[in-house]
Structures are given as C-alpha cells and as structure tokens.
Amino acid sequence: MKNTYLTSHFPLFSILLFSLSLSLYTERLISGWLKEVGLYAGMLEFFSAGGIQLTLLFFLLLFFFMIFSALKLIADTLMELSLLFFSKDVEGVELANLRKGTWIYLAGSAASLLFIWMPLGITVCFLGATFVYFVFVVYRISDSLSGAGLFGLIFFHIAFWCTAAAATSYAGFRLYNSLMKSLPV
C-alpha cells in the first residue's frame, strides 16, 4: 500500500524531538542557575522539585516547539516560492516527492536525544539534518530545473537564510547593547 500521507506526521515528531532535546538541556541549565542564585530553595517552599522541573520543561518545550514550527513554516513557504520561481514543474509532482525527505529530519531529531547533555551536539544534529535534506531536495528536483534554475534555487535559499540569520543576530546584538547601556553602572 502506497499512501502519500503515510509520513505526514514525521515533521511533527521531528519538531517534538528536537524541542524535547533542547528543553531537557535548557531545563537543567536553568535549574542549576536558579540553585546558584538561591531562588530554587525559595521556590521549593511552594512547589515540589518535580513540579518545578516539569513546569520548566513544559514551558521550554512549548517555546522551542514554537521556534521550530515557525522555522518549518518559513522553510515550506520558501521552498514553494523557490519552486514557483525556478521549477518547470507546474503540477506539484516534485513537491510531493519531497515528502520522502521527512525521514532525514526524523532521524536527526532522534539522534539529537543522544546529546541532551551537549547543546553543540543538538545543533550539529539539526544543521546536519538540514544540510542532508537540502542536498536531498536539490537532487530530487534537479530534473525539473534548468542549470540556471538550479543555481537560482540554491542561491535563493542560501541568500534568504544567511540574510535572516544576519538580521536576527544584528537585532539581538543591538538589543543586548542597548540593554547594557541602560544599566546604571
């Protein structure tokens, strides 16, 4: 039986697993910081240790889930937009073929659970899965692209993500600098 919707839940599982691995790491980091500054002992008067950890884990899972969901929404929109601009396929056959690549992110997210003690490992799993998926996409849709179309698609994606990362970093640095300048030192 070949059903095109058989793997439609894989992106959700991938997002949940990546979010869980980052949440578990960040929860331990925040708990350690709360203990270091002395807030954890005060919180234990009102909540149990398990309750604090579960609440932190829930909110962190929700936070990372929203980030990865937004990234997936942007990536899907960017992929369809680049196919509109550069592909000769007007029926969407190539887009349907790309669904098979969700296995890549699912494997990367499962591997990220092995690195809940190391954020660099989680980041490498995510970036590695993203790179492998990008190569998979280029390979799968190369038949419906001309040479210029293939170059345009690759350049479009790289330019967008580099610009988005640079703009986000710039805004973060500006916010950090303005916060540091406003502190009474």
C-alpha positions in Angstrom: 0.0 0.0 0.0 1.5 3.3 -1.1 -0.2 6.2 0.6 1.2 9.7 0.1 0.1 10.8 3.6 1.8 7.9 5.4 4.7 10.1 6.5 2.7 13.3 7.1 3.2 13.1 10.8 7.0 12.9 10.7 7.6 16.7 10.7 5.5 17.0 13.9 7.5 14.2 15.6 10.8 15.8 14.4 9.8 19.1 15.9 8.8 17.5 19.1 12.0 15.5 19.4 14.3 18.5 18.7 12.3 20.6 21.1 12.5 17.9 23.8 16.2 17.5 23.5 16.8 21.3 23.7 14.2 21.6 26.5 15.9 18.9 28.6 19.3 20.6 28.3 17.9 24.1 29.0 15.8 22.9 31.9 19.0 21.5 33.6 20.8 24.8 32.8 18.0 27.0 34.3 17.6 24.7 37.4 21.4 25.0 38.0 21.3 28.8 37.6 18.3 29.0 40.0 20.2 27.0 42.6 23.3 29.1 42.1 21.5 32.4 42.7 19.5 31.0 45.6 16.0 31.1 44.1 15.5 27.4 43.9 15.3 26.9 47.7 12.6 29.6 47.9 10.7 28.0 45.1 10.8 24.6 46.9 8.7 26.2 49.7 5.8 26.5 47.3 6.4 23.7 44.8 7.9 20.3 44.7 11.2 19.8 42.9 9.5 17.6 40.3 6.8 20.2 39.9 9.4 22.9 39.2 11.2 20.7 36.7 8.1 19.6 34.9 6.8 23.2 34.7 10.1 24.5 33.3 10.2 21.5 30.9 6.7 22.2 29.7 7.3 25.9 29.0 10.7 25.3 27.4 9.1 22.6 25.2 6.4 25.0 24.2 8.9 27.7 23.5 11.2 25.5 21.3 8.2 23.9 19.6 7.0 27.4 18.5 10.5 28.3 17.2 10.9 25.1 15.2 7.3 25.3 13.9 8.0 28.9 12.7 11.2 27.7 11.0 9.3 24.9 9.3 6.6 27.3 8.1 9.2 29.7 6.7 11.1 26.8 5.1 8.0 25.3 3.5 6.9 28.7 2.2 10.4 29.4 0.9 10.6 26.0 -0.8 7.3 26.5 -2.6 8.2 30.1 -3.6 11.5 28.9 -5.0 9.8 26.1 -6.9 7.4 28.7 -8.3 10.2 30.9 -9.5 12.7 28.3 -10.8 10.9 24.9 -11.5 9.4 23.8 -14.7 7.0 21.5 -12.8 3.6 23.2 -12.7 1.6 20.3 -11.3 3.4 19.9 -8.0 4.8 16.4 -8.6 8.2 17.4 -7.4 6.8 18.9 -4.2 5.0 15.6 -3.4 8.3 13.8 -4.0 10.0 15.9 -1.4 7.8 14.4 1.4 10.0 11.4 1.5 12.8 13.6 2.9 11.0 13.9 6.2 12.8 10.8 7.3 16.0 12.8 7.4 14.7 15.2 10.0 13.1 12.4 12.0 16.5 10.6 12.1 18.3 13.8 13.0 15.8 14.6 15.8 16.1 11.1 17.2 19.9 11.4 17.2 19.6 14.8 19.0 18.2 13.0 22.0 21.6 11.3 22.5 23.1 14.8 23.0 20.8 16.2 25.7 24.0 17.0 27.7 25.7 18.9 24.9 23.9 21.7 23.0 26.6 21.6 20.4 25.6 18.0 19.6 22.0 19.0 19.2 22.9 21.9 17.0 25.1 19.6 14.8 22.3 17.1 14.5 19.9 19.9 13.4 22.3 21.6 11.0 23.4 18.2 9.7 19.9 17.1 9.0 19.2 20.4 7.3 22.2 20.1 5.1 21.4 16.5 4.1 17.8 17.5 3.5 18.9 20.4 1.3 21.1 18.0 -0.8 18.2 15.6 -1.0 15.9 18.3 -2.2 18.4 19.6 -4.8 19.0 16.0 -6.1 15.2 15.2 -6.2 14.1 18.3 -8.1 17.1 18.7 -10.3 15.3 17.0 -13.2 12.6 19.8 -13.3 15.2 22.6 -13.2 17.4 24.1 -15.8 21.1 24.9 -14.9 20.2 28.5 -14.2 17.1 27.4 -12.3 19.1 25.1 -10.1 21.6 27.8 -9.4 18.8 30.3 -8.7 17.1 27.8 -6.3 20.3 27.2 -4.3 21.3 30.9 -4.3 17.7 31.9 -3.2 17.8 29.5 -0.2 21.3 30.3 0.9 20.8 34.1 0.5 17.5 34.0 2.4 18.8 32.0 5.3 22.1 33.9 5.6 20.2 37.2 5.5 17.7 36.0 8.1 20.5 34.8 10.4 22.4 38.1 9.9 19.3 40.2 10.6 18.4 38.2 13.7 21.9 38.4 15.0 22.1 42.1 14.3 18.8 42.8 16.1 20.0 40.6 19.0 23.3 42.5 19.4 21.5 45.8 19.2 19.1 44.8 21.9 21.9 43.5 24.1 24.0 46.7 23.6 21.0 48.9 24.4 20.3 46.8 27.5 23.9 47.1 28.6 24.0 50.8 28.0 20.8 51.3 30.1 22.2 49.6 33.2 23.3 52.0 35.9 27.0 51.1 36.2 
